[in-house]
Each structure stands twice: as structure tokens, then as C-alpha cells.
Amino acid sequence: MAYRVTITGEAKTQLLGFAARERRIIGDGIAARLQDQPMVPSGAVKPLRPNPLAGYELRLGDLRVLYNVDEENSEVVVVALGRKVGNKLIVECEEFDGHQSDPAE
């Protein structure tokens, strides 16, 4: 089943903060990994600990895509884009700490 991918306005703004090459990597990664099986854990897709922002993280090198899945409507909603620097996720030049991977992994 194909999922429709929606990017929030805030995530679109964050996307503009990346270089053209990184925007292409993010777009290609979303197209390749989130349209068919966005909830299947892999080396690139990780479920997150419960938090108010996102349920999943897509890893694209040091880039991160945080998103939620609406199974009922077959929709993936991208809510934030950032960069991993060490053990920190930087979103719009600020550290974001609500993104931790599931500790059971």
C-alpha cells in the first residue's frame, strides 16, 4: 500500500535551511523509504520513544527526518528535519532532545 507523504509548513521551512545537495538527499530518502513501508524498522527507519512530536525517525547519513504515520488515511506526515551532530539533533540551529530512539533496540 502506498502512503501519501505530507510535509508540514514548519518542516518545509526547515528544509530551506539545508544546502541543495542535502535537500535532494532528503527528498530522495523520503521517496525511497517512506512511501511504501514507513513503519518497518530498518537501519534507516527507527521508532522513537513516545514524545509529543514524532513517532519515527528516518536516518540519512547525518540528516534526520522526523515523522508520524496515519495508518487510517495512509499518510506520512513529516514534522521536522534536522542534522545529527555527535549525540545531539540540531533543528533550526537549536538542540532538539525529544527524538531518542527506542531503548529496546
DOMINU-9317 format. One record per residue (C-alpha): residue number from 1; residue in one letter; chain; x, y, z. Coordinates in Angstrom, 2 decimals. Example, Ala and Ser with C-alpha at 12.3 -4.5 7.8 and 13.67 -1.06 7.14 Angstrom:
BEGIN
R  1  A  A  12.30  -4.50  7.80;
R  2  S  A  13.67  -1.06  7.14;
END
This chain:
BEGIN
R  1  M  A  0.00  0.00  0.00;
R  2  A  A  1.41  3.38  -0.98;
R  3  Y  A  1.38  6.16  1.60;
R  4  R  A  0.89  9.79  0.70;
R  5  V  A  3.69  11.95  2.13;
R  6  T  A  2.81  15.38  3.52;
R  7  I  A  5.38  17.87  4.78;
R  8  T  A  4.25  20.41  7.37;
R  9  G  A  4.88  24.10  6.78;
R  10  E  A  7.45  24.15  9.57;
R  11  A  A  9.32  21.21  8.04;
R  12  K  A  9.28  22.94  4.62;
R  13  T  A  10.86  25.99  6.23;
R  14  Q  A  13.49  23.78  7.88;
R  15  L  A  14.19  22.13  4.51;
R  16  L  A  15.13  25.51  3.02;
R  17  G  A  17.91  25.78  5.61;
R  18  F  A  19.78  22.87  4.02;
R  19  A  A  22.12  23.03  1.03;
R  20  A  A  20.68  21.95  -2.34;
R  21  R  A  22.55  18.63  -2.20;
R  22  E  A  21.13  17.87  1.26;
R  23  R  A  17.60  18.81  0.14;
R  24  R  A  17.99  16.31  -2.70;
R  25  I  A  19.18  13.60  -0.26;
R  26  I  A  16.20  14.28  2.00;
R  27  G  A  13.72  14.23  -0.90;
R  28  D  A  15.18  11.03  -2.36;
R  29  G  A  15.23  9.36  1.07;
R  30  I  A  11.61  10.25  1.76;
R  31  A  A  10.55  8.95  -1.66;
R  32  A  A  12.54  5.72  -1.33;
R  33  R  A  11.74  4.80  2.26;
R  34  L  A  8.50  6.40  3.44;
R  35  Q  A  6.01  5.80  0.63;
R  36  D  A  5.72  2.01  0.95;
R  37  Q  A  6.62  0.78  4.44;
R  38  P  A  7.21  3.78  6.72;
R  39  M  A  6.79  1.82  9.97;
R  40  V  A  9.07  -1.13  9.22;
R  41  P  A  12.22  -0.72  11.36;
R  42  S  A  15.49  -0.91  9.43;
R  43  G  A  18.95  0.60  9.53;
R  44  A  A  17.40  3.85  8.36;
R  45  V  A  13.95  3.82  9.98;
R  46  K  A  13.67  3.82  13.77;
R  47  P  A  10.64  4.10  16.04;
R  48  L  A  11.12  6.81  18.66;
R  49  R  A  10.35  6.83  22.34;
R  50  P  A  6.91  8.33  22.98;
R  51  N  A  7.09  12.09  22.54;
R  52  P  A  4.70  14.85  21.50;
R  53  L  A  6.34  15.50  18.13;
R  54  A  A  7.07  12.35  16.12;
R  55  G  A  6.78  8.59  16.22;
R  56  Y  A  9.54  7.73  13.76;
R  57  E  A  12.93  8.87  12.56;
R  58  L  A  14.44  8.38  9.10;
R  59  R  A  18.25  8.45  9.14;
R  60  L  A  20.00  9.73  6.02;
R  61  G  A  23.67  9.93  6.99;
R  62  D  A  23.82  12.77  9.50;
R  63  L  A  20.43  14.12  8.35;
R  64  R  A  17.23  13.21  10.17;
R  65  V  A  13.57  13.24  9.12;
R  66  L  A  11.06  13.03  12.00;
R  67  Y  A  7.58  11.90  11.01;
R  68  N  A  4.27  10.41  12.07;
R  69  V  A  2.18  7.79  10.29;
R  70  D  A  -1.60  8.00  9.95;
R  71  E  A  -2.44  4.41  9.02;
R  72  E  A  -6.16  5.08  8.69;
R  73  N  A  -5.58  7.65  5.93;
R  74  S  A  -2.40  6.03  4.53;
R  75  E  A  -0.45  9.21  5.15;
R  76  V  A  3.07  10.01  6.37;
R  77  V  A  3.40  13.48  7.89;
R  78  V  A  6.94  14.88  8.05;
R  79  V  A  7.06  17.17  11.08;
R  80  A  A  10.76  18.09  11.48;
R  81  L  A  14.10  17.94  9.68;
R  82  G  A  17.47  18.17  11.36;
R  83  R  A  21.10  17.19  11.48;
R  84  K  A  22.75  14.82  13.94;
R  85  V  A  25.89  16.33  15.48;
R  86  G  A  27.51  13.95  17.94;
R  87  N  A  24.71  12.80  20.20;
R  88  K  A  22.55  15.89  19.53;
R  89  L  A  19.90  16.56  16.94;
R  90  I  A  20.03  20.13  15.66;
R  91  V  A  16.76  21.51  14.25;
R  92  E  A  16.80  25.13  13.04;
R  93  C  A  20.10  25.83  14.83;
R  94  E  A  18.75  24.61  18.18;
R  95  E  A  19.28  21.33  20.01;
R  96  F  A  16.22  19.08  19.93;
R  97  D  A  16.03  16.37  22.59;
R  98  G  A  12.64  14.68  22.08;
R  99  H  A  13.91  12.32  19.39;
R  100  Q  A  15.53  9.43  21.26;
R  101  S  A  15.35  6.00  19.62;
R  102  D  A  13.52  3.18  21.30;
R  103  P  A  15.74  1.91  24.16;
R  104  A  A  14.66  -1.71  23.45;
R  105  E  A  16.90  -1.75  20.36;
END
